[in-house]
Amino acid sequence: MTGIKFKFKEHEYFYYSMLDKSGSTDSYHRGLFYVMGIAPEMRNNIDSLFNFEKDHIKPEGLDAAWQTSGTKSACLLAFNLWNGYRKKGREEESTPYYLFACSYSPYFFEGIKLRYPGFCKDIPDANEIGRTV
């Protein structure tokens, strides 16, 4: 897939490094690692969020001391893209109302497109919808 928008060069490096480390480039891994790479806190703590040996997420990482409200939103979205994860008893935190209320949200859409490439083809730019020429 070309044309992926990254927040920083470190975000891009992390994304490709994690795909390589995991040994998979399927849409689950692409969506997860893209979103996990947005913030340095998540990049620096990836091993507390993902088990590479067993190839699964580690939801207990959501409660780590380093988490901020923004990184928690990003982690929740990444986990949800991975397997539909929602924190039991706090499912509302996985709704767009909560998830997208942070500065990382412009990049969340890119993660969604990576996870669901077949459904996100040919989506017009929101700024172009309804614009007259």
C-alpha positions as CSV (number, residue, x, y, z in Angstrom):
1,M,0.0,0.0,0.0
2,T,1.4,3.4,-0.9
3,G,0.6,6.8,0.3
4,I,0.5,6.1,4.0
5,K,0.5,9.3,6.0
6,F,2.8,9.1,9.0
7,K,3.0,11.6,11.9
8,F,6.8,11.6,12.0
9,K,9.7,9.6,10.5
10,E,9.9,7.6,13.7
11,H,6.3,6.6,13.3
12,E,7.1,5.3,9.8
13,Y,10.3,3.5,11.0
14,F,8.4,1.9,13.9
15,Y,5.6,0.7,11.6
16,Y,7.8,-1.1,9.2
17,S,10.1,-2.4,11.9
18,M,7.2,-3.9,13.8
19,L,5.7,-5.5,10.7
20,D,9.2,-7.0,10.1
21,K,9.5,-8.2,13.7
22,S,6.1,-9.8,13.7
23,G,6.7,-11.5,10.4
24,S,3.3,-10.5,9.1
25,T,1.9,-7.7,6.9
26,D,-1.7,-8.7,7.0
27,S,-4.3,-6.0,7.7
28,Y,-4.6,-6.8,11.4
29,H,-0.9,-6.2,11.9
30,R,-0.8,-3.1,9.7
31,G,-3.7,-1.4,11.5
32,L,-2.3,-2.3,14.9
33,F,1.3,-1.2,14.4
34,Y,0.3,1.9,12.5
35,V,-1.8,3.2,15.4
36,M,0.7,1.9,18.1
37,G,3.4,3.9,16.4
38,I,1.7,7.3,16.5
39,A,3.1,8.3,19.9
40,P,6.6,7.8,21.3
41,E,5.2,6.4,24.6
42,M,3.6,3.6,22.7
43,R,6.6,3.0,20.6
44,N,8.8,2.8,23.7
45,N,6.5,0.4,25.5
46,I,5.4,-1.8,22.6
47,D,6.4,-5.0,24.5
48,S,3.9,-4.1,27.3
49,L,1.2,-3.9,24.6
50,F,2.0,-6.7,22.2
51,N,3.4,-10.2,22.7
52,F,5.4,-10.9,19.6
53,E,6.2,-14.5,20.5
54,K,2.5,-15.4,20.9
55,D,1.3,-12.8,18.3
56,H,-1.4,-11.2,20.5
57,I,-2.2,-8.0,22.3
58,K,-1.7,-7.4,26.0
59,P,-4.7,-5.5,27.3
60,E,-3.1,-5.2,30.7
61,G,-0.8,-2.6,29.1
62,L,-3.8,-0.2,29.0
63,D,-3.4,0.4,32.8
64,A,0.4,1.1,32.7
65,A,1.6,4.2,34.5
66,W,3.0,5.7,31.3
67,Q,-0.4,5.8,29.6
68,T,-1.9,9.2,29.0
69,S,-5.5,9.8,27.9
70,G,-4.4,10.1,24.3
71,T,-2.2,7.0,24.3
72,K,-4.9,5.1,26.0
73,S,-7.4,6.1,23.2
74,A,-4.9,5.1,20.6
75,C,-4.2,1.7,22.3
76,L,-8.0,1.0,22.6
77,L,-8.4,1.8,18.9
78,A,-5.4,-0.4,18.0
79,F,-6.7,-3.3,20.1
80,N,-10.2,-2.9,18.7
81,L,-8.8,-3.0,15.1
82,W,-6.9,-6.2,16.1
83,N,-9.8,-8.2,17.4
84,G,-12.7,-6.0,18.4
85,Y,-11.3,-5.6,21.9
86,R,-13.3,-3.5,24.4
87,K,-12.4,-3.2,28.0
88,K,-15.0,-5.1,30.1
89,G,-17.2,-2.7,32.1
90,R,-15.8,0.3,30.2
91,E,-17.0,-0.5,26.7
92,E,-18.0,3.2,26.2
93,E,-14.3,4.1,26.1
94,S,-14.1,2.3,22.8
95,T,-16.7,4.4,21.1
96,P,-15.8,7.1,18.6
97,Y,-17.1,9.7,21.0
98,Y,-14.2,8.9,23.4
99,L,-11.6,7.5,21.1
100,F,-11.5,10.4,18.6
101,A,-11.4,13.2,21.3
102,C,-7.6,13.4,21.2
103,S,-4.9,14.9,19.0
104,Y,-4.0,11.6,17.4
105,S,-7.4,11.2,15.7
106,P,-6.4,12.4,12.3
107,Y,-4.0,9.4,12.2
108,F,-6.7,7.0,13.4
109,F,-8.4,7.2,10.1
110,E,-5.2,6.0,8.4
111,G,-5.1,3.0,10.8
112,I,-8.7,2.1,9.9
113,K,-7.9,2.3,6.2
114,L,-4.9,-0.1,6.8
115,R,-7.1,-2.5,8.7
116,Y,-10.0,-2.5,6.3
117,P,-8.4,-1.7,2.9
118,G,-11.2,-3.4,0.9
119,F,-13.9,-1.2,2.5
120,C,-11.9,2.1,2.3
121,K,-11.2,2.3,-1.4
122,D,-12.0,5.5,-3.2
123,I,-13.2,7.4,-0.2
124,P,-13.3,11.1,-1.3
125,D,-11.5,13.7,0.8
126,A,-14.1,15.1,3.3
127,N,-13.1,18.6,2.2
128,E,-14.1,17.8,-1.4
129,I,-17.6,16.4,-0.5
130,G,-20.2,18.9,-1.4
131,R,-17.8,21.4,-2.9
132,T,-18.8,22.9,-6.2
133,V,-16.4,23.5,-9.0
